Amino acid sequence: MTSHVKRIASLRSKRVPDFRLVFCCGFGYNFHTRGGLKNPMNTISISRRKFAHLLAAGAAAAVARPAISFARQPEHATGTAGIVRLSANENPYGPSLKAHQAMQNSFDVCCRYPDEANNVLIQGLAKLNGVSPDQIVLGDGSSEILKLGAETFTGPTQGKLIAADPTFEAILEYAKANGADVVKVPLTSSFAHDLPKMSAAAKNGLIYICNPNNPTASITPKNDLREFIANTPRETMIIVDEAYFHYADSPDYETMIPLVKDHPNLIVARTFSKIYGMAGLRCGYCVAQPETIKRMHPFQMWDSVNIMALAAATASLDDVDQVPNGQRLNSEAKTFVTGELDKMGYKTIRSQANFIMFDCKRPVVPLIQALKQRNVHVGRLFPALPNYMRVTIGKKSEMEAFLSAFRQVAA
C-alpha cells in the first residue's frame, strides 16, 4: 500500500511545539491526539487487517443468528416513555443486526485510537462511490462536514454563505460563527432551490444545496443542478448535502458524486444517520477532490468519529438488506400517512425523504404545542413556511398515533 505524507498544518504552536511531518501507511490523514503525534510503528497494536477481521466475524455472527424482520423489531425507546417522537427525521428501526454485532466485537479495541477503523471505512466508502480513498473525509455526522465547509470556505475574507430558505440551518449558524454574511434565497413555488438567484448572490464563498431539502422533503431537479454546478465559477465552493439521498425515488433526482471528478469546487456530503439508523452514533462523510480535502483538514477535529460508529458504519455497508428494507418501510408508512392527510384535505409537498411537510392552513405553532401536550412531538417552526408542519415518518403505529392526535388538535 502506498504511503502518504501527512502534514499537520495550521496548528497553534502552543498546541504543537514541534511541527513535523508524519509518515504512516493508509488513507486519509492522521491527526495529533491527546497522546501526542501517533506513530503506527510503536503505538498501534491492532492492524487494519485485524479490525476488518473483527468486523467480518461480527457479520458472520449476525448472519448466523435467527433472521429478524425489520417490521417485527420491538418499538424503539425514544428517551421518554410514551412519547411519539416524529421531530428529528430519525430512522425508527435503528442500525442493522450486523452493525450491532460489529459494535460488540469492537469492545476490546475501545482503548485504541480509531486510525485503522477510519481507514477500513474510508476504503469501503471509496469503493461504494467509485472514488479514491484520498477523496473521502469522515466526520462526526455530516454536521461536522458542514462545519468544516463553513470554517474553510466562508468568513470575512473567504466570502458569504448562500443558502435556501427554508433549509437545514446548521451550516448557517456555523458560517455566522465564522464571521460570514449569510444570504437566504427563498425556494421556488415548486419548493426547489432557486439556483439562478443563488448564483447571482454568490461571489467566492460557499453555496449550500440540501437535496433532498430539509424541511420540505422536496428536490431540485438533476438537470438544473448539473447545469448550475457546471456554470459556477471555481472560486465559489458548492456543498450538496445528500443526507436523504437513499429515500429519493424520483426519476428527476440523482446524486452529484460523479460530478466531483470534473469540479474541484464541489463537495458532496452524506450521513449514516438516516437510512442506516445511526443518528445517535454520529458518522458522516464527504466526497471531494484531494486538493479540496487538503484545504479542509486543518479545521477538522482529530479522531472525531468514535470506533463504535466506525465499526457500525463499515458493517452497515456490508448489509445488503439495510437500505432496501429501510426504503420499503419508509415508503409504506409515508404512503399511509399522506393518504390519510389527503382525505382530511391537507396537501403534502411531494416527499423524497423520510419525513413530510404539509400545509396546515393555519399557523403551525399552536398545533405543534397541542400535539406535544398529547405526547406527539413533530418538527419545529420554519419561519419561511409558518403554516407548514414537518413530520418524521416513523413506524405505522407511530403514524397512526400522530393522525389520531392531529385530528383532535385540528378539529
Buried (B, 14 or more C-beta within 10 A) or exposed (E): EEEBEBBBEEEEEEEEEEEEEBEBBBBBBBBBEEEEBBEBEEBBEBEBEEBBEBBBEBBEBBEEEEEEEBEEEEEBEBEEEEBBBBBEBBBBBBBBBBBBBBBBBBEEBEEBBBBBBBBBBBBBBBEEBEBBBBBBBBBBBBBBBBBBBBBBBBBEEBBBBBBBBBBBBBBBEBBBEBEBBBBBBEBBEEBBBBBEBBBEBBEBBBBBBBBBBBBBBBBBBBEBBBEBBEEBEEEBBBBBBBBBBBBBEEEEBBBBBBBBBEBBBBBBBBBBBBBBBBBEBBBBBBBBBEEBBBBBBBBBEEBBBBBBBBBBBBBBBBBEEBBEBBBEBBBBBBEBBBEBBEEEEBEBBBBBBBBBBBBBEEEBEEBBEBBBEBBBBBBBBBEBBEEBBBBBBBBBEBBBBBBEBBEEBBE
